[in-house]
Amino acid sequence: MKMFKISASALAIAAAATAADARDQVQITGSSTVLPYATIVAEAFGENFDFPTPVVEGGGSGAGRKKLCEGVGENTVDIANSSSRISQADLDLCAANGVGEIMEVRFGYDGIVFASDVNGPEFAFTPGHIYNALAAEVLKDGAIVANPHTTWAEVDPAFAAQDILVFVPGTKHGTREVFDQKVIIAGCEETGAMEAFKAANNGDEDAAEAACMKLRTDGRSIDIDGDYTETLQRVDADKNGIGVFGLSFYQNNTDKLRVATMGGVVPSTETIAAGDYPVSRPLYFYVKKAHIGVIPGLKEYVEFFLSDDMAGPNGPLAAYGLVSDPELAATQAAVAAETPMGPLN
């Protein structure tokens, strides 16, 4: 890793904060998925620069974006980490609270995986399997019925007769959005339930999608509001449990977890980079542009995070499990120019 030295005294402090009262640490919050990547960068930044080590906290993607949008000033955070893209509701909240330009930084890709106890049976899932295991209602014999499945063998005779128990990310996690769209909705379509729901709702696609995303509430699908460490603890406590994890977390716990394939593909950095693994997602962080030039080290931290030495294919983030963004150079240029994000498309 290259050693960068920048004097904090050379950074001008804008009118929003005086040299006497300006906060001197970058403050970051948000996604538990992005948390370990940001922590690696923050610690390296503190070691290699003449700025204090940034403060990095978790709490979930949605919660982090809401904090980013609370307002402008040193009593508000500078960066929100996110494992899902910012929403229009977030942008509206930002605008209402005087947070104008925001820089969207996509720094790489990750996947979500289904993993169980390392000594348990192997699973080869499709989205349809997960849907038929966890949905509140499923298609059976041509009719929509309350989910009757209690074991994985009832979902697919090729599976073990193990009780269905899946620990899924809570609704405040960015991972939940990916889980809903790329697993539950995809599984609803795969099994034919989506068309049945459309027929039951006079062709209303929104109503059908909402029906697809309703999960069972009988204790077989359990929301986890904490981070992946909590999910791992739950799987460890109940060997029937299957957890939803980020790929990098799984890769750092292969001594405890056995990962399932999805659509016949083993999740890995290689299969995600090739576009083969079906449940992958981009990772982001969002920067409050009004704080650049006000909070010492903010832009330097962002540029360091995106440097080839950190986020490149041979950097420490890739070693931890990040799939490097093939368009990293374009993002580096956009950050150098302090280009704010445009309207959502």
C-alpha positions as CSV (number, residue, x, y, z in Angstrom):
1,M,0.0,0.0,0.0
2,K,1.3,3.4,-0.8
3,M,1.8,5.9,2.0
4,F,0.0,9.2,1.5
5,K,0.9,12.1,3.7
6,I,-1.4,15.2,3.8
7,S,-1.2,18.0,6.3
8,A,-4.5,18.7,7.9
9,S,-3.5,22.4,8.3
10,A,-3.5,22.7,4.5
11,L,-7.3,22.0,4.4
12,A,-9.4,25.2,4.4
13,I,-12.3,25.3,6.8
14,A,-15.4,26.7,5.2
15,A,-17.7,29.3,6.7
16,A,-20.0,26.6,8.1
17,A,-17.4,25.8,10.8
18,T,-14.6,27.8,12.2
19,A,-11.1,26.5,12.9
20,A,-11.9,26.7,16.6
21,D,-15.0,24.6,16.7
22,A,-14.8,22.4,13.5
23,R,-15.2,18.7,14.0
24,D,-11.9,17.0,13.1
25,Q,-13.1,13.4,12.5
26,V,-15.0,12.1,9.6
27,Q,-18.2,10.5,10.8
28,I,-19.7,7.5,9.0
29,T,-22.8,5.3,9.7
30,G,-25.0,2.8,8.0
31,S,-24.8,-0.6,6.4
32,S,-23.5,-3.5,8.4
33,T,-22.4,-5.1,5.1
34,V,-20.2,-2.1,4.2
35,L,-19.1,-1.7,7.9
36,P,-16.0,-4.0,7.7
37,Y,-14.9,-2.5,4.4
38,A,-15.2,1.0,5.8
39,T,-13.4,0.0,9.0
40,I,-10.5,-1.4,7.0
41,V,-10.2,1.8,5.0
42,A,-10.7,4.1,8.1
43,E,-7.9,2.4,10.0
44,A,-5.5,2.5,7.1
45,F,-6.5,6.1,6.5
46,G,-5.7,7.0,10.2
47,E,-2.3,5.3,9.9
48,N,-1.3,6.8,6.6
49,F,-2.6,10.4,6.8
50,D,-2.2,13.3,9.1
51,F,-6.0,13.2,9.8
52,P,-7.7,11.4,12.7
53,T,-9.1,8.0,12.1
54,P,-12.7,8.3,10.9
55,V,-15.5,7.1,13.2
56,V,-17.4,4.3,11.5
57,E,-20.7,2.9,13.0
58,G,-23.3,0.4,11.8
59,G,-27.0,0.5,12.2
60,G,-28.3,-0.5,8.8
61,S,-28.5,1.1,5.4
62,G,-31.9,2.7,5.8
63,A,-31.0,4.2,9.2
64,G,-27.7,5.5,7.9
65,R,-29.3,7.3,4.9
66,K,-31.9,8.8,7.3
67,K,-29.1,10.1,9.5
68,L,-27.3,11.6,6.4
69,C,-30.5,13.4,5.6
70,E,-31.0,15.0,9.0
71,G,-29.4,18.2,7.9
72,V,-26.1,20.0,7.3
73,G,-23.5,20.8,9.9
74,E,-20.9,19.3,12.1
75,N,-23.5,17.7,14.4
76,T,-24.6,15.6,11.4
77,V,-22.9,12.6,9.7
78,D,-20.7,13.0,6.6
79,I,-21.2,9.6,5.0
80,A,-23.9,6.9,4.9
81,N,-22.8,3.4,3.9
82,S,-25.4,1.5,2.0
83,S,-25.8,-2.0,0.6
84,S,-28.8,-0.8,-1.5
85,R,-29.2,2.2,-3.6
86,I,-30.6,5.4,-2.0
87,S,-34.4,5.8,-2.5
88,Q,-36.4,8.8,-3.7
89,A,-37.9,9.0,-0.2
90,D,-34.4,9.4,1.2
91,L,-33.7,12.2,-1.3
92,D,-36.9,13.9,-0.5
93,L,-36.1,13.8,3.2
94,C,-32.6,15.2,2.5
95,A,-34.1,18.1,0.4
96,A,-36.7,18.9,3.2
97,N,-33.8,19.2,5.7
98,G,-31.6,21.3,3.5
99,V,-29.2,18.6,2.4
100,G,-28.7,19.5,-1.2
101,E,-26.0,17.8,-3.3
102,I,-25.1,14.2,-2.5
103,M,-22.3,12.2,-4.1
104,E,-23.1,8.6,-4.8
105,V,-20.1,6.3,-4.6
106,R,-20.4,2.8,-5.9
107,F,-17.2,1.0,-4.8
108,G,-17.7,-2.6,-5.6
109,Y,-20.0,-5.6,-5.4
110,D,-21.0,-8.3,-2.9
111,G,-23.4,-11.2,-2.9
112,I,-25.9,-12.5,-0.4
113,V,-25.7,-16.1,0.4
114,F,-27.6,-18.8,2.3
115,A,-25.5,-20.6,4.7
116,S,-26.1,-23.2,7.5
117,D,-24.1,-25.0,10.1
118,V,-20.8,-26.3,8.6
119,N,-21.7,-29.9,9.7
120,G,-25.2,-29.8,8.3
121,P,-26.6,-31.1,5.0
122,E,-25.9,-29.4,1.7
123,F,-28.5,-27.4,-0.1
124,A,-28.8,-26.5,-3.8
125,F,-31.4,-23.7,-3.8
126,T,-33.2,-21.8,-6.4
127,P,-35.3,-18.6,-5.6
128,G,-38.4,-20.8,-6.0
129,H,-37.2,-23.1,-3.1
130,I,-36.8,-20.1,-0.8
131,Y,-40.1,-18.7,-1.8
132,N,-41.9,-21.9,-1.2
133,A,-40.2,-22.2,2.2
134,L,-40.8,-18.7,3.5
135,A,-43.8,-17.1,1.7
136,A,-47.0,-16.6,3.6
137,E,-48.9,-18.1,0.7
138,V,-47.8,-20.4,-2.0
139,L,-49.2,-22.0,-5.2
140,K,-50.2,-25.6,-4.6
141,D,-52.2,-27.8,-7.0
142,G,-53.1,-24.7,-9.0
143,A,-54.4,-22.7,-6.0
144,I,-53.0,-20.1,-3.6
145,V,-52.9,-21.5,-0.1
146,A,-51.4,-20.7,3.2
147,N,-47.9,-22.1,3.3
148,P,-48.1,-25.7,4.5
149,H,-44.4,-26.6,4.3
150,T,-42.7,-27.4,7.6
151,T,-39.6,-29.2,6.4
152,W,-37.2,-28.7,3.5
153,A,-38.0,-32.2,2.1
154,E,-41.6,-30.9,1.6
155,V,-40.2,-28.1,-0.5
156,D,-38.0,-30.4,-2.5
157,P,-37.7,-34.2,-2.0
158,A,-34.0,-33.9,-2.7
159,F,-33.5,-31.9,0.5
160,A,-33.1,-33.2,4.0
161,A,-36.1,-33.6,6.2
162,Q,-34.9,-30.7,8.3
163,D,-37.2,-28.2,9.8
164,I,-37.5,-24.9,7.9
165,L,-35.9,-22.1,9.9
166,V,-34.4,-19.1,8.1
167,F,-32.9,-16.0,9.6
168,V,-33.5,-13.2,7.1
169,P,-32.3,-9.6,7.2
170,G,-34.7,-7.2,8.9
171,T,-36.4,-4.5,6.9
172,K,-34.0,-1.7,7.9
173,H,-31.1,-3.6,6.2
174,G,-30.1,-2.9,2.6
175,T,-29.7,-6.6,2.3
176,R,-33.4,-7.0,2.8
177,E,-34.2,-5.2,-0.5
178,V,-31.9,-7.5,-2.4
179,F,-33.4,-10.5,-0.7
180,D,-36.9,-9.4,-1.5
181,Q,-36.3,-8.5,-5.1
182,K,-33.8,-11.2,-6.2
183,V,-34.9,-14.1,-4.1
184,I,-38.5,-13.7,-3.0
185,I,-40.0,-11.9,-6.1
186,A,-37.8,-14.0,-8.4
187,G,-39.0,-17.1,-6.5
188,C,-42.7,-16.0,-6.7
189,E,-42.3,-15.7,-10.5
190,E,-40.4,-19.0,-10.8
191,T,-43.1,-21.0,-9.0
192,G,-46.0,-19.4,-10.9
193,A,-47.4,-17.7,-7.8
194,M,-46.9,-14.3,-9.3
195,E,-49.4,-15.0,-12.1
196,A,-51.8,-16.5,-9.7
197,F,-51.7,-13.4,-7.5
198,K,-52.2,-11.2,-10.6
199,A,-55.2,-13.2,-11.6
200,A,-56.6,-12.9,-8.0
201,N,-56.1,-9.1,-8.1
202,N,-57.5,-8.4,-11.6
203,G,-54.1,-8.1,-13.2
204,D,-52.8,-5.6,-10.7
205,E,-49.0,-6.1,-10.7
206,D,-48.3,-4.0,-7.6
207,A,-50.8,-5.9,-5.6
208,A,-49.4,-9.2,-6.8
209,E,-45.9,-8.2,-5.9
210,A,-47.0,-7.1,-2.5
211,A,-48.7,-10.4,-1.9
212,C,-45.5,-12.2,-3.0
213,M,-43.4,-10.4,-0.5
214,K,-45.5,-11.3,2.5
215,L,-43.5,-13.8,4.5
216,R,-44.9,-16.4,6.9
217,T,-45.2,-15.4,10.6
218,D,-45.2,-18.8,12.3
219,G,-41.6,-18.7,13.5
220,R,-40.0,-20.3,10.4
221,S,-38.9,-17.0,8.9
222,I,-37.3,-14.8,11.5
223,D,-36.2,-11.2,10.9
224,I,-32.7,-10.3,12.3
225,D,-32.4,-6.6,13.0
226,G,-28.7,-6.9,14.1
227,D,-25.7,-7.5,12.0
228,Y,-24.4,-10.8,10.5
229,T,-22.8,-11.7,13.8
230,E,-26.2,-12.0,15.4
231,T,-27.4,-14.2,12.5
232,L,-24.3,-16.4,13.0
233,Q,-25.1,-16.7,16.7
234,R,-28.7,-17.8,15.9
235,V,-27.5,-20.4,13.4
236,D,-25.0,-21.7,16.0
237,A,-27.7,-21.9,18.6
238,D,-30.1,-23.9,16.3
239,K,-28.4,-26.2,13.9
240,N,-31.6,-26.3,11.8
241,G,-31.2,-22.6,11.0
242,I,-30.2,-21.2,7.7
243,G,-28.9,-17.6,7.7
244,V,-28.8,-14.9,5.0
245,F,-25.3,-13.4,5.0
246,G,-23.1,-11.2,2.9
247,L,-20.5,-13.1,0.9
248,S,-17.6,-11.5,2.6
249,F,-18.9,-12.4,6.0
250,Y,-19.4,-16.0,5.0
251,Q,-15.9,-16.2,3.5
252,N,-14.5,-15.1,6.8
253,N,-16.5,-17.8,8.7
254,T,-16.1,-20.9,6.5
255,D,-15.0,-22.8,9.6
256,K,-18.5,-22.4,11.0
257,L,-20.8,-22.2,7.9
258,R,-21.7,-24.3,4.8
259,V,-22.9,-22.2,1.9
260,A,-25.7,-23.2,-0.5
261,T,-25.6,-22.9,-4.2
262,M,-28.2,-20.7,-5.9
263,G,-29.4,-21.6,-9.3
264,G,-26.5,-24.1,-9.5
265,V,-23.8,-21.5,-8.9
266,V,-21.4,-21.5,-6.0
267,P,-21.2,-17.9,-4.6
268,S,-17.7,-16.5,-4.9
269,T,-15.9,-13.3,-5.9
270,E,-15.2,-15.0,-9.3
271,T,-18.9,-15.9,-10.0
272,I,-20.1,-12.5,-9.0
273,A,-17.5,-10.7,-11.1
274,A,-18.5,-12.9,-14.1
275,G,-22.2,-12.1,-13.5
276,D,-23.0,-15.8,-13.0
277,Y,-24.2,-15.7,-9.3
278,P,-27.8,-14.5,-9.4
279,V,-28.0,-12.8,-6.0
280,S,-25.3,-10.1,-6.1
281,R,-25.6,-6.4,-5.4
282,P,-23.6,-3.2,-5.8
283,L,-22.3,-1.5,-2.6
284,Y,-22.4,2.2,-2.1
285,F,-21.7,5.1,0.2
286,Y,-23.2,8.5,0.0
287,V,-21.3,11.7,0.8
288,K,-22.8,15.0,1.9
289,K,-21.1,17.4,-0.5
290,A,-21.7,20.4,1.7
291,H,-19.2,18.9,4.2
292,I,-16.3,18.6,1.7
293,G,-13.9,21.4,2.6
294,V,-15.6,21.7,6.0
295,I,-14.8,18.4,7.7
296,P,-11.0,17.9,7.5
297,G,-10.0,14.8,5.6
298,L,-13.4,14.0,4.2
299,K,-12.6,14.1,0.5
300,E,-9.2,12.6,1.1
301,Y,-10.9,9.6,2.9
302,V,-13.3,9.1,-0.1
303,E,-10.5,9.3,-2.6
304,F,-8.4,6.9,-0.5
305,F,-11.3,4.4,-0.2
306,L,-11.6,4.4,-4.0
307,S,-7.9,4.2,-4.7
308,D,-6.6,1.2,-6.6
309,D,-4.5,0.4,-3.5
310,M,-7.7,-0.1,-1.4
311,A,-10.7,-0.9,-3.7
312,G,-8.8,-2.3,-6.7
313,P,-8.7,-6.0,-7.5
314,N,-5.5,-6.6,-5.6
315,G,-6.3,-4.4,-2.6
316,P,-7.2,-5.3,1.0
317,L,-10.9,-4.9,0.4
318,A,-10.8,-7.6,-2.4
319,A,-8.8,-9.8,0.0
320,Y,-11.7,-9.4,2.5
321,G,-14.3,-10.4,-0.2
322,L,-15.2,-7.3,-2.2
323,V,-15.7,-7.7,-5.9
324,S,-13.9,-4.7,-7.4
325,D,-16.0,-2.5,-9.6
326,P,-14.9,-2.7,-13.2
327,E,-15.9,1.0,-13.5
328,L,-13.8,2.1,-10.6
329,A,-11.8,4.5,-12.6
330,A,-14.9,6.4,-13.7
331,T,-16.0,6.7,-10.1
332,Q,-12.6,7.9,-9.1
333,A,-12.9,10.7,-11.7
334,A,-16.4,11.7,-10.5
335,V,-15.2,11.9,-6.9
336,A,-12.1,14.0,-7.9
337,A,-14.5,16.4,-9.7
338,E,-16.9,16.3,-6.7
339,T,-19.7,15.4,-9.1
340,P,-23.1,15.1,-7.3
341,M,-25.5,12.4,-8.2
342,G,-28.3,13.2,-10.6
343,P,-32.0,12.1,-10.4
344,L,-32.7,8.5,-9.8
345,N,-33.4,6.6,-13.0
